[in-house]
Amino acid sequence: MSVDQNPEGGVIVVIETCNGLQQYLLDGRHRLVADEPDSVGGNDAGPDPYGLLLMALGACTSITLRLYARRKSWPLKKIRVHLRHARVHAEDCRDCDEKPVRLDCIDRVIQLDGALNAEQLAQLLVIAEHCPVHRSLAAGFDVTTRLGPVSALDDGP
C-alpha cells in the first residue's frame, strides 16, 4: 500500500527547514518541529526522531488505557507513561563471527493513579500491550521507499 492509498486519510510530510537539522512535521492540521541536539549539529528546537517515536508510543498507551478504563467505568484518575530507548547487544550473538547484533529496546513504565484493585491493574497492563502503536512496533514494519517527482521546493510548509 502506498501513502496515497492510506485508508485512514492523512499523509505526513516532513520538510527540511534549512536551519541546521531542524525539520517541519506536517499532517494537514498540525505542525511540529523535530531536531537533533546541539551535540550532533542540531539546534535542539524540538524532539529528536527517537523522542518522537517514544512520544507516539506513550500517547497511544495512555489513550488506549484511558478508553478502556472509561468503558469499564474504572476509577482511573491519571496516567503517566515514562519511556526510554536504548540499543543493546543481543546476548545470544555476542560471540558471533558476523558483525555484532544490536537490538533496539524500549523500556516503558506506566504509573496509574486511582482506586484500582490488583485485578484492574493487571488487566490494564495487559491492555497496554494491545495499544496500536505498541503492536505495530512489536510486529515490525514493511517500509517501501521511492523517489517522487523532482520539483521546485519552497522554503517552508
KEKE-3310 file (N, C-alpha, C; in steps of 0.2 Angstrom, whole numbers, plus 5000, padded with zeros to 4 digits):
npx = (5004:5003:5007:4998:4987:4982:4971:4966:4967:4976:4992:5008:5020:5037:5047:5063:5070:5080:5088:5100:5098:5085:5068:5052:5036:5022:5005:4993:4984:4992:5007:5023:5039:5055:5071:5089:5100:5112:5124:5126:5125:5113:5100:5092:5079:5067:5060:5071:5071:5069:5064:5052:5046:5045:5037:5025:5022:5020:5009:4999:4998:4993:4981:4975:4973:4966:4954:4949:4948:4938:4927:4925:4921:4930:4939:4950:4961:4973:4985:5002:5016:5032:5046:5060:5073:5085:5099:5105:5117:5113:5112:5113:5121:5133:5146:5146:5153:5149:5145:5142:5126:5113:5100:5086:5078:5064:5060:5046:5037:5023:5013:4999:4986:4973:4959:4961:4960:4970:4967:4962:4973:4982:4975:4975:4988:4990:4981:4989:4999:4992:4990:4989:5000:5011:5008:5011:5025:5030:5027:5034:5038:5034:5043:5042:5052:5053:5058:5051:5043:5054:5054:5052:5056:5048:5053:5047:5033)
npy = (4994:5011:5027:5036:5028:5027:5022:5028:5041:5055:5061:5061:5074:5079:5092:5099:5112:5120:5125:5121:5105:5105:5100:5102:5095:5089:5086:5090:5096:5100:5107:5102:5102:5094:5090:5089:5087:5100:5094:5085:5093:5099:5111:5109:5112:5105:5088:5074:5062:5048:5052:5057:5045:5038:5047:5045:5031:5032:5041:5034:5023:5028:5034:5022:5015:5024:5025:5011:5010:5020:5014:5003:5009:5012:5018:5027:5039:5047:5045:5041:5039:5033:5033:5025:5024:5012:5005:4989:4975:4960:4946:4933:4933:4938:4933:4930:4926:4935:4953:4962:4960:4971:4976:4986:4993:4997:5004:5004:5012:5012:5023:5023:5032:5031:5023:5008:4991:4976:4966:4975:4983:4973:4970:4982:4983:4972:4977:4988:4982:4980:4992:5001:5007:5001:4987:4988:4992:4981:4971:4975:4984:4985:4994:5004:5013:5026:5037:5053:5064:5076:5092:5110:5115:5124:5136:5133:5126)
npz = (5000:4996:5002:4996:4996:5009:5020:5031:5029:5031:5025:5030:5030:5029:5030:5027:5036:5033:5042:5051:5057:5058:5056:5049:5053:5046:5046:5039:5048:5059:5065:5069:5076:5073:5078:5081:5095:5100:5102:5091:5080:5078:5082:5093:5094:5095:5098:5095:5082:5088:5100:5096:5092:5104:5111:5103:5106:5120:5120:5113:5122:5134:5129:5125:5137:5144:5137:5138:5152:5154:5147:5155:5167:5177:5191:5186:5188:5183:5171:5168:5158:5156:5146:5138:5127:5120:5113:5113:5114:5107:5117:5114:5103:5105:5104:5090:5074:5064:5061:5076:5083:5086:5096:5096:5110:5120:5136:5145:5157:5167:5176:5186:5193:5205:5213:5210:5210:5212:5202:5192:5189:5184:5173:5165:5162:5154:5143:5139:5132:5120:5114:5099:5093:5100:5096:5082:5082:5089:5079:5068:5053:5036:5026:5012:5000:4989:4975:4973:4961:4954:4959:4961:4977:4990:5003:5015:5025)
capx = (5000:5007:5004:4992:4981:4981:4964:4965:4967:4982:4999:5013:5025:5042:5051:5069:5069:5087:5091:5103:5095:5078:5063:5044:5032:5015:5000:4987:4981:4996:5014:5028:5046:5059:5078:5094:5103:5117:5130:5126:5124:5106:5098:5088:5072:5062:5062:5074:5066:5068:5060:5045:5044:5043:5031:5019:5020:5017:5002:4995:4997:4989:4975:4972:4971:4960:4947:4947:4946:4932:4922:4924:4919:4935:4941:4957:4962:4978:4990:5009:5020:5039:5049:5067:5075:5092:5102:5109:5119:5110:5117:5115:5125:5139:5152:5145:5158:5147:5145:5138:5119:5111:5093:5083:5074:5061:5058:5040:5035:5016:5010:4992:4983:4966:4957:4961:4962:4976:4965:4961:4979:4984:4971:4977:4995:4988:4978:4994:5002:4987:4989:4990:5007:5015:5008:5015:5032:5032:5027:5039:5035:5037:5044:5044:5054:5054:5059:5045:5045:5058:5050:5055:5053:5049:5057:5043:5027)
capy = (5000:5017:5033:5038:5024:5027:5022:5032:5048:5060:5059:5065:5077:5081:5097:5102:5120:5123:5128:5115:5099:5106:5098:5103:5089:5092:5081:5093:5100:5101:5107:5100:5103:5089:5092:5085:5091:5104:5090:5082:5098:5102:5117:5107:5116:5100:5082:5070:5057:5043:5055:5057:5038:5036:5051:5042:5025:5034:5044:5028:5019:5032:5034:5016:5014:5029:5022:5005:5012:5023:5009:4999:5014:5011:5024:5028:5047:5049:5040:5044:5034:5035:5028:5026:5020:5010:5000:4984:4970:4953:4942:4926:4933:4942:4930:4928:4928:4941:4959:4961:4961:4976:4977:4992:4991:5002:5002:5008:5011:5015:5024:5024:5034:5029:5017:5002:4985:4972:4964:4980:4985:4968:4970:4987:4981:4968:4981:4992:4978:4980:4998:5000:5008:4995:4981:4990:4992:4974:4967:4977:4987:4984:5001:5005:5020:5028:5044:5056:5068:5082:5098:5116:5115:5131:5137:5132:5122)
capz = (5000:4996:5006:4993:4997:5016:5021:5037:5027:5031:5023:5034:5026:5033:5026:5030:5037:5030:5048:5054:5056:5060:5051:5050:5053:5045:5045:5036:5053:5064:5063:5074:5074:5075:5078:5085:5100:5098:5102:5085:5074:5078:5086:5099:5093:5095:5100:5090:5079:5093:5105:5094:5092:5111:5112:5100:5110:5126:5119:5112:5128:5138:5126:5125:5144:5146:5133:5141:5159:5154:5145:5161:5172:5182:5194:5184:5188:5179:5168:5166:5154:5156:5141:5137:5121:5121:5109:5117:5110:5108:5121:5111:5097:5107:5101:5083:5069:5060:5065:5082:5083:5091:5096:5099:5116:5124:5142:5146:5164:5167:5183:5186:5199:5206:5217:5206:5213:5209:5196:5187:5187:5180:5166:5162:5160:5148:5138:5137:5126:5114:5110:5091:5091:5103:5091:5076:5084:5090:5073:5063:5048:5029:5023:5005:4999:4982:4974:4970:4955:4955:4959:4965:4983:4993:5009:5021:5024)
cpx = (5004:5004:4998:4986:4979:4974:4962:4965:4974:4988:5003:5018:5030:5046:5057:5068:5075:5090:5094:5100:5087:5073:5056:5041:5025:5011:4993:4984:4986:5003:5019:5035:5050:5066:5082:5097:5109:5123:5131:5125:5117:5106:5094:5082:5066:5065:5066:5069:5064:5063:5053:5042:5041:5037:5024:5017:5017:5010:4997:4993:4992:4982:4971:4969:4966:4953:4945:4944:4939:4926:4920:4921:4924:4938:4949:4957:4967:4983:4997:5013:5027:5042:5056:5069:5083:5093:5106:5111:5115:5114:5118:5119:5131:5145:5151:5151:5156:5147:5141:5130:5117:5103:5091:5078:5071:5058:5052:5038:5028:5014:5003:4989:4976:4965:4956:4963:4967:4973:4964:4968:4983:4981:4974:4984:4994:4986:4984:4998:4998:4986:4992:4998:5012:5014:5011:5022:5034:5032:5032:5035:5038:5037:5046:5047:5055:5055:5052:5047:5049:5054:5054:5052:5053:5052:5053:5037:5021)
cpy = (5006:5022:5036:5034:5023:5027:5026:5040:5051:5057:5064:5068:5080:5086:5100:5109:5123:5127:5123:5109:5099:5104:5100:5096:5091:5086:5084:5097:5103:5102:5107:5102:5097:5092:5087:5090:5095:5099:5086:5086:5101:5108:5115:5111:5111:5093:5079:5065:5051:5046:5055:5050:5036:5040:5047:5035:5027:5037:5038:5024:5022:5032:5028:5014:5018:5026:5016:5006:5015:5019:5005:5003:5013:5017:5026:5036:5049:5044:5044:5038:5037:5030:5030:5021:5018:5005:4995:4978:4964:4949:4935:4927:4938:4940:4927:4930:4934:4947:4958:4963:4966:4976:4983:4990:4997:5000:5007:5007:5015:5017:5026:5026:5033:5023:5011:4996:4981:4969:4969:4982:4980:4968:4976:4986:4977:4972:4986:4989:4978:4987:4998:5002:5003:4989:4982:4989:4984:4969:4969:4980:4985:4991:5001:5012:5020:5035:5047:5061:5074:5088:5104:5116:5122:5131:5135:5128:5126)
cpz = (5000:5000:5003:4994:5004:5018:5027:5035:5026:5029:5027:5029:5030:5028:5030:5030:5034:5036:5052:5052:5057:5054:5053:5049:5052:5043:5042:5041:5058:5061:5069:5071:5077:5074:5081:5090:5097:5097:5095:5079:5074:5082:5092:5099:5094:5097:5094:5088:5084:5099:5103:5093:5099:5113:5109:5104:5116:5126:5118:5118:5132:5136:5126:5132:5146:5143:5137:5148:5159:5152:5151:5167:5178:5185:5193:5184:5183:5177:5166:5163:5154:5151:5140:5131:5122:5115:5113:5112:5112:5112:5118:5105:5099:5104:5094:5079:5065:5064:5071:5081:5088:5091:5099:5105:5119:5130:5144:5153:5165:5174:5182:5193:5199:5210:5213:5210:5209:5202:5190:5185:5182:5173:5162:5159:5154:5142:5135:5131:5120:5111:5103:5090:5094:5098:5085:5077:5085:5084:5068:5057:5041:5026:5016:5004:4991:4981:4971:4964:4958:4954:4962:4971:4986:4999:5015:5019:5021)
residu = (MET:SER:VAL:ASP:GLN:ASN:PRO:GLU:GLY:GLY:VAL:ILE:VAL:VAL:ILE:GLU:THR:CYS:ASN:GLY:LEU:GLN:GLN:TYR:LEU:LEU:ASP:GLY:ARG:HIS:ARG:LEU:VAL:ALA:ASP:GLU:PRO:ASP:SER:VAL:GLY:GLY:ASN:ASP:ALA:GLY:PRO:ASP:PRO:TYR:GLY:LEU:LEU:LEU:MET:ALA:LEU:GLY:ALA:CYS:THR:SER:ILE:THR:LEU:ARG:LEU:TYR:ALA:ARG:ARG:LYS:SER:TRP:PRO:LEU:LYS:LYS:ILE:ARG:VAL:HIS:LEU:ARG:HIS:ALA:ARG:VAL:HIS:ALA:GLU:ASP:CYS:ARG:ASP:CYS:ASP:GLU:LYS:PRO:VAL:ARG:LEU:ASP:CYS:ILE:ASP:ARG:VAL:ILE:GLN:LEU:ASP:GLY:ALA:LEU:ASN:ALA:GLU:GLN:LEU:ALA:GLN:LEU:LEU:VAL:ILE:ALA:GLU:HIS:CYS:PRO:VAL:HIS:ARG:SER:LEU:ALA:ALA:GLY:PHE:ASP:VAL:THR:THR:ARG:LEU:GLY:PRO:VAL:SER:ALA:LEU:ASP:ASP:GLY:PRO)
# end
